[in-house]
């Protein structure tokens, strides 16, 4: 499919404990990846900006350590997360050009303690 960090489709990460998060942005990290949850800018950074340890492998779906990243809503799955993403998209439309670019996202990830 593609390099995980160039995909523009909404993504979902599934953890070994079966929990899932929508990923609205993600950044490569030497030890894995850092991702941003929907409404990350309205919650404490530790909740909204998360780190997943492990080598990033695959071309879709991708593996990061023991977690799996897929395109959200493939084959009609994950309706709850798809609804969360739809709410996020509406929010993004409302804030328009005020959404941070990748450099600013990197700064937020640093503030959350994921980069030095």
N, C-alpha and C positions, 0 to 999 in steps of 0.2 A: 504494500500500500504506500507508505510514506514514512519519512522521518517524523517521529513523535512531535518534535518541537516546531515543525512547519505545518502541521495539520491545523486547519481552520474550523473544522467541524467540532461540535461540542463533544467533550470526552467524559468518561465515567471511569473511576478507579474502584476496583473491588479488592478488598483486603482479605487475608486468610481467615479472619473471623466472620466473614460474610458481610461486613459493613461496607457501605459504598458512599462515595462522594462524587458530586459533579465537579469537574475541573473547568473553570472558565478561562484560566491562563496557566501556563506552566513554563518553568525555566530549567535549563540543564544545570546540574550541580555535579561537582567532581565525585561526590559520593552517591548520586542518585538523581532525584529531581525535586523541585519545589513547585507546589501548585497552589492556586488561589481558588477558594470555594465561592459560590455565589454570595453576594452581599458581604464579601470579605471586608469591604471598606466601612461596614456598619457594625463590625464586631471586633473584639480584641484580636490583635494580630496573631496571637498564639492559636486562636481558633480558626481564623480565616486564611492564614498563610501557613501551609504545612510542608514538611519535608518527608520524603520517602527514601529510605536507604536501599541501595542495591544497584547493580548494573542494569542499564536500560537496554533491553534486547527486543528484537523483532521488528516487523514492518506493519503491524496492525493485524490482530491485537498485539500489544506490547507487554512485556513483563518488566517490572521494576522490583528487584528482589523477589519476594513471594507474592507480590500484588500484580494484578492484571489491569491494564488500561485498554478500554475499547471505545469505539464511537458510541455516544449515547443514543439509546433508542433503536439500535440495530434490531431488525425483525420485530418491532413492536414491544420490546421488553422495557422494563424500568419506567412505567408510566408516572410514578411519583417523582422520580428524578427529572423526567422530561418536563413535567409541570413546573418544577422548581427552576429549571433552565428557562422555560418560557417567561416566568416572572422576572428572572434576571435580565432577559433580553428587553423586556418592557422597561425595566429600570434603566438599562443602558441607553435606550432611546431617549429617555427623559433627561439624562445627564449629558447626552450628546458628546461634544468634543472635549468635555471636561474629564474624560476617562484617561488615566495615566498611560503613557507609552511604556515600552519594555524597559527603558532605563530607569524610569520612576518605579516600576514594579520591582526591579532589582533592588532599589533602595529600600522599599518596604520589606522585601525579603531579608535584607541586611538587618533592618530594625527588629525583625522577628527573630533574629539570631541564627539565620540559616546560611549566611555568608559572612566572611570576615572583611 
